[in-house]
Every structure is written in structure tokens, then in C-alpha cells.
Amino acid sequence: MSIKAFHILFIVFSFILSMGVGYWGIKDYPIIALLSFVGGVLLLYYGIQIFKKFKTI
């Protein structure tokens, strides 16, 4: 597995984990849920930017 593929895979798994923690914390831990959703959105943005950059490498 190349470093590019590992990086994208790691970002995808991190995004999924962040969304899962956000969903889990909605009822009991709203601040953690909010931070997880914000982190997930930032990971999504980062992943898109890295994917664009990897196309040129």
C-alpha cells in the first residue's frame, strides 16, 4: 500500500470515527458531539484538498 493510499484511507477512517462519536454523544454529551462533527467536517475538507493534491503528484 502506497503512502498516498494509506493517507487517504486514514482520513476516511478518521472521518467515520468522528461522525460516529458525534452521533453517540448527541444526547448525553452535546459539546463532545459538536466538536466531533466540526472535526469531521474539517477532516472532509482536508481529505478533499489532499485528494486534489495527490492527483498532481
C-alpha atoms as an extended CHARMM CRD file, in Angstrom:
* protein
*
        57  EXT
         1         1  MET       CA              0.0000000000        0.0000000000        0.0000000000  PROA      1               0.0000000000
         2         2  SER       CA              1.4370000000        3.3510000000       -1.0030000000  PROA      2               0.0000000000
         3         3  ILE       CA              1.7570000000        6.2600000000        1.3860000000  PROA      3               0.0000000000
         4         4  LYS       CA             -0.8810000000        8.1720000000       -0.6170000000  PROA      4               0.0000000000
         5         5  ALA       CA             -3.4080000000        5.3720000000       -0.3300000000  PROA      5               0.0000000000
         6         6  PHE       CA             -2.6880000000        4.9420000000        3.3780000000  PROA      6               0.0000000000
         7         7  HSD       CA             -3.1040000000        8.6820000000        3.9740000000  PROA      7               0.0000000000
         8         8  ILE       CA             -6.4820000000        8.8170000000        2.2300000000  PROA      8               0.0000000000
         9         9  LEU       CA             -7.6370000000        5.6370000000        3.9730000000  PROA      9               0.0000000000
        10        10  PHE       CA             -6.5950000000        7.0410000000        7.3580000000  PROA      10              0.0000000000
        11        11  ILE       CA             -8.5240000000       10.2670000000        6.6780000000  PROA      11              0.0000000000
        12        12  VAL       CA            -11.6360000000        8.2890000000        5.6870000000  PROA      12              0.0000000000
        13        13  PHE       CA            -11.4920000000        6.1280000000        8.8220000000  PROA      13              0.0000000000
        14        14  SER       CA            -10.8930000000        9.2070000000       10.9840000000  PROA      14              0.0000000000
        15        15  PHE       CA            -13.9130000000       10.9150000000        9.4080000000  PROA      15              0.0000000000
        16        16  ILE       CA            -16.1070000000        7.8620000000       10.0390000000  PROA      16              0.0000000000
        17        17  LEU       CA            -14.9070000000        7.6340000000       13.6490000000  PROA      17              0.0000000000
        18        18  SER       CA            -15.5270000000       11.3340000000       14.1990000000  PROA      18              0.0000000000
        19        19  MET       CA            -19.0770000000       11.0940000000       12.8600000000  PROA      19              0.0000000000
        20        20  GLY       CA            -19.6940000000        8.0100000000       14.9990000000  PROA      20              0.0000000000
        21        21  VAL       CA            -18.5200000000        9.7440000000       18.1570000000  PROA      21              0.0000000000
        22        22  GLY       CA            -20.6420000000       12.7570000000       17.2560000000  PROA      22              0.0000000000
        23        23  TYR       CA            -23.7250000000       10.5960000000       16.8050000000  PROA      23              0.0000000000
        24        24  TRP       CA            -23.0110000000        8.7500000000       20.0470000000  PROA      24              0.0000000000
        25        25  GLY       CA            -22.6470000000       11.9460000000       22.0360000000  PROA      25              0.0000000000
        26        26  ILE       CA            -25.6850000000       13.8600000000       20.7740000000  PROA      26              0.0000000000
        27        27  LYS       CA            -27.9570000000       13.0020000000       23.6970000000  PROA      27              0.0000000000
        28        28  ASP       CA            -25.6150000000       12.8530000000       26.6850000000  PROA      28              0.0000000000
        29        29  TYR       CA            -22.5630000000       14.8630000000       25.6260000000  PROA      29              0.0000000000
        30        30  PRO       CA            -23.6270000000       17.6540000000       23.2590000000  PROA      30              0.0000000000
        31        31  ILE       CA            -20.3290000000       19.5680000000       23.4140000000  PROA      31              0.0000000000
        32        32  ILE       CA            -18.3340000000       16.4620000000       22.5040000000  PROA      32              0.0000000000
        33        33  ALA       CA            -20.8110000000       15.7480000000       19.7150000000  PROA      33              0.0000000000
        34        34  LEU       CA            -20.4750000000       19.2710000000       18.3480000000  PROA      34              0.0000000000
        35        35  LEU       CA            -16.6800000000       19.1160000000       18.4350000000  PROA      35              0.0000000000
        36        36  SER       CA            -16.7300000000       15.7310000000       16.7240000000  PROA      36              0.0000000000
        37        37  PHE       CA            -18.9970000000       16.9690000000       13.9490000000  PROA      37              0.0000000000
        38        38  VAL       CA            -16.8230000000       20.0530000000       13.4400000000  PROA      38              0.0000000000
        39        39  GLY       CA            -13.7440000000       17.8340000000       13.3600000000  PROA      39              0.0000000000
        40        40  GLY       CA            -15.4430000000       15.5590000000       10.8500000000  PROA      40              0.0000000000
        41        41  VAL       CA            -16.2520000000       18.4710000000        8.5630000000  PROA      41              0.0000000000
        42        42  LEU       CA            -12.6600000000       19.6710000000        8.8040000000  PROA      42              0.0000000000
        43        43  LEU       CA            -11.4020000000       16.1710000000        8.0180000000  PROA      43              0.0000000000
        44        44  LEU       CA            -13.6940000000       16.0530000000        4.9990000000  PROA      44              0.0000000000
        45        45  TYR       CA            -12.3420000000       19.3820000000        3.7490000000  PROA      45              0.0000000000
        46        46  TYR       CA             -8.7550000000       18.2660000000        4.3910000000  PROA      46              0.0000000000
        47        47  GLY       CA             -9.3780000000       14.9690000000        2.6050000000  PROA      47              0.0000000000
        48        48  ILE       CA            -10.7530000000       16.7040000000       -0.4660000000  PROA      48              0.0000000000
        49        49  GLN       CA             -7.7820000000       19.0790000000       -0.5930000000  PROA      49              0.0000000000
        50        50  ILE       CA             -5.2770000000       16.2340000000       -0.1840000000  PROA      50              0.0000000000
        51        51  PHE       CA             -7.0550000000       14.1590000000       -2.8320000000  PROA      51              0.0000000000
        52        52  LYS       CA             -6.7800000000       17.0730000000       -5.2870000000  PROA      52              0.0000000000
        53        53  LYS       CA             -3.0940000000       17.4800000000       -4.4480000000  PROA      53              0.0000000000
        54        54  PHE       CA             -2.4040000000       13.7480000000       -4.8400000000  PROA      54              0.0000000000
        55        55  LYS       CA             -3.8160000000       13.8550000000       -8.3710000000  PROA      55              0.0000000000
        56        56  THR       CA             -0.9900000000       16.1920000000       -9.3680000000  PROA      56              0.0000000000
        57        57  ILE       CA              1.7650000000       14.1720000000       -7.6730000000  PROA      57              0.0000000000
